[in-house]
């Protein structure tokens, strides 16, 4: 993971633990679906979209398994948004 991806992963971890009250450590490679039920997963996606000002599609969700995957996706979406901005 890049430095930026690690920073984003740390913020996602914080969102999960502080805002959603997910207990215990959250490993970068851990499967999100194994750790979170469907409602918590949806809440995490919404929190990530709000915090990082990105829109995640169902297609994005289908290819995102771990915290590291989600962090990489957010960084990529932010870069795409910056590139498309006037």
C-alpha positions in Angstrom: 0.0 0.0 0.0 1.1 3.6 -0.7 1.4 6.1 2.1 -1.9 7.7 1.0 -3.6 4.3 1.0 -2.3 3.7 4.5 -3.6 7.1 5.6 -7.0 6.4 4.1 -7.1 2.9 5.7 -6.3 4.5 9.1 -9.2 6.9 8.7 -11.6 4.1 7.6 -10.4 2.1 10.6 -11.2 5.1 12.8 -14.7 5.5 11.2 -15.4 1.8 11.9 -14.2 1.9 15.5 -15.4 5.3 16.7 -18.5 6.0 14.6 -19.8 2.5 14.0 -18.5 1.0 17.3 -16.8 -1.9 15.7 -14.7 -3.5 18.4 -11.1 -4.7 18.3 -8.3 -4.2 15.8 -9.0 -4.0 12.1 -6.3 -5.6 9.9 -5.7 -4.2 6.4 -6.1 -7.6 4.8 -9.1 -8.7 6.8 -12.2 -9.5 4.9 -14.8 -6.8 5.6 -17.8 -9.2 5.1 -16.3 -11.6 7.7 -16.1 -8.8 10.2 -19.2 -6.8 9.5 -22.8 -7.8 9.0 -24.6 -6.3 6.0 -26.0 -3.3 7.9 -22.7 -2.4 9.3 -21.0 -2.8 5.9 -23.6 -0.5 4.3 -23.1 2.0 7.2 -19.3 1.8 6.6 -19.6 2.4 2.9 -21.9 5.4 3.5 -19.5 6.8 6.1 -16.6 6.4 3.7 -18.5 8.1 0.9 -19.4 11.0 3.2 -15.9 11.3 4.7 -13.9 11.1 1.4 -16.5 12.6 -0.9 -16.6 9.7 -3.3 -19.4 7.6 -4.7 -18.9 3.8 -4.6 -20.9 1.7 -7.0 -22.2 -1.8 -6.6 -19.5 -2.8 -9.1 -16.9 -1.3 -6.8 -18.4 -3.2 -3.9 -18.2 -6.5 -5.8 -14.4 -6.1 -6.2 -13.7 -4.8 -2.7 -12.9 -7.5 -0.1 -10.6 -6.0 2.5 -9.8 -2.8 4.3 -6.8 -2.4 2.0 -9.0 -2.9 -1.1 -11.4 -0.2 0.1 -8.5 2.2 0.9 -7.1 1.6 -2.6 -10.5 2.2 -4.2 -11.1 5.4 -2.3 -7.7 6.8 -3.3 -8.4 5.8 -7.0 -11.8 7.4 -6.9 -10.4 10.6 -5.4 -7.7 10.7 -8.1 -10.3 10.2 -10.8 -12.4 13.0 -9.4 -9.4 15.4 -9.2 -8.5 14.6 -12.8 -12.1 15.2 -14.0 -12.5 18.4 -12.1 -12.4 21.6 -14.1 
